[in-house]
């Protein structure tokens, strides 16, 4: 690498850390948002649909 190996591998390492951190933070934020939505809305009762009777 012509004497630049330390810089190249450092750049690869920093890139890997940033991508890993980005994935981890996105998953954490998604989990927190999903938990917030689940706890904010109480269990809804099933929707009761009117029955349709056939005319015979």
C-alpha positions, 0 to 999 in steps of 0.5 A: 500500500506504499506506506499508507496501510495505517491510514487505509486500515484506519479508514476501513475500521472507522467506516465499519464502526460508523456503519455498525453504529448506524445499524444498531441505533436504527434498530434501537430507535425502531424498537423504542418507537414500536414499544411506544406505539404499542403502549400508547394504544390500549387493546381495541375491541374487535370491530363489530360489523353488521350482519347482512341477511339475505332476502329469500 
